[in-house]
Amino acid sequence: MYNDNMSDLIRKAKNEYHNKWRKQNPEKVQQAQNRYWEKKAREMQERSK
């Protein structure tokens, strides 16, 4: 019981922190998304060869 409840509290605290960070750093979020999708596109091109 304690473990489950603490895990929920930890998860909620992390989510709150990350949501706040994303709101304060939209350009960094966008850069990370762009890097991710560029990497995925390169991987798909390599697979199709």
N, C-alpha and C positions, 0 to 999 in steps of 0.2 A: 504494500500500500504506500509506504513512504517513498519507495523508489519510483513508482509510477507517478505519484503526485509531484515529486521533485523533478522528474524528467519533463513533465508538462510545464512546470514553472521555468525550467531552463530553456526549453524550446520556445516558450512565449517571450522570454527575455531576449533571446537571440533574434527571433523574428522582428521584434520591436526595434532592436538596434539596427538590424540590416535594412528594415523599411525606412528608418530615419536617415541612415547613411545614403540609401538610394535617392531619397528626395533631395538631399544636400549635394549629391554628386552625379547629376544626370549625365554629364559628359563622360565620366569614367564608366558608367553603366553602358552607355552607347558604344564606347570604344571596346569594351570587353565583348559585347554582343557582336560587333563587327569582326573582331579577331576570331571569335568562335566560328562564325558562319563562313569566313574566308578559309579557315582551316578545313571545315567540313567540305567546302566546294573543292578544294585541292585534293582531299582524300577521295571524293567521288570521281574526280577526273582520273586520278591514278588507278582506281579500281576498274574504270571503264576501258582502259587501254589494253 
